Amino acid sequence: MAKHNELGKIGEEIATQFLIENGYKILCRNFYFNKAEIDIIAQKDNNTVVIVEVKTRNSNFFGDPQSFVTPSKIKLLVKAANEYIISNELDVEVRFDIIAILKNQKEEKIEHFKNAFYHF
């Protein structure tokens, strides 16, 4: 496995544990629809499903991890989230969060951006 893929998987594991520790229930990990992947689908209350995009970097030299969530990525996330909600016949609000992780030998920093973007 390539180093960037390994780091991504490590980041998803860190994010999952972070969410659980903060009272979230993990509904699904790595949900695929067409060309889209949702890293984590979680729920904290009965009325809201949280779609979580995890971005992990070992350095912020080229920018913060969350800045790598592009408009095309958002569009794919919204399509996949819509499919998940419809296929599971859920009647809930949907929130899109980003968990940005900076992890290297010297530090591990996690930031949770709730309502990071809105779909329309």
Secondary structure in CASP SS format (residue, H / E / C, confidence):
PFRMAT SS
TARGET T0000
AUTHOR 0000-0000-0000
METHOD secondary structure of the structure
MODEL  1
M C 1.00
A C 1.00
K H 1.00
H H 1.00
N H 1.00
E H 1.00
L H 1.00
G H 1.00
K H 1.00
I H 1.00
G H 1.00
E H 1.00
E H 1.00
I H 1.00
A H 1.00
T H 1.00
Q H 1.00
F H 1.00
L H 1.00
I H 1.00
E H 1.00
N C 1.00
G C 1.00
Y C 1.00
K E 1.00
I E 1.00
L E 1.00
C E 1.00
R E 1.00
N E 1.00
F E 1.00
Y E 1.00
F E 1.00
N C 1.00
K C 1.00
A E 1.00
E E 1.00
I E 1.00
D E 1.00
I E 1.00
I E 1.00
A E 1.00
Q E 1.00
K E 1.00
D E 1.00
N C 1.00
N C 1.00
T E 1.00
V E 1.00
V E 1.00
I E 1.00
V E 1.00
E E 1.00
V E 1.00
K E 1.00
T E 1.00
R E 1.00
N C 1.00
S C 1.00
N C 1.00
F C 1.00
F C 1.00
G C 1.00
D C 1.00
P H 1.00
Q H 1.00
S H 1.00
F H 1.00
V C 1.00
T C 1.00
P H 1.00
S H 1.00
K H 1.00
I H 1.00
K H 1.00
L H 1.00
L H 1.00
V H 1.00
K H 1.00
A H 1.00
A H 1.00
N H 1.00
E H 1.00
Y H 1.00
I H 1.00
I H 1.00
S H 1.00
N C 1.00
E C 1.00
L C 1.00
D C 1.00
V C 1.00
E E 1.00
V E 1.00
R E 1.00
F E 1.00
D E 1.00
I E 1.00
I E 1.00
A E 1.00
I E 1.00
L E 1.00
K E 1.00
N C 1.00
Q C 1.00
K C 1.00
E C 1.00
E E 1.00
K E 1.00
I E 1.00
E E 1.00
H E 1.00
F E 1.00
K E 1.00
N E 1.00
A E 1.00
F E 1.00
Y C 1.00
H C 1.00
F C 1.00
END
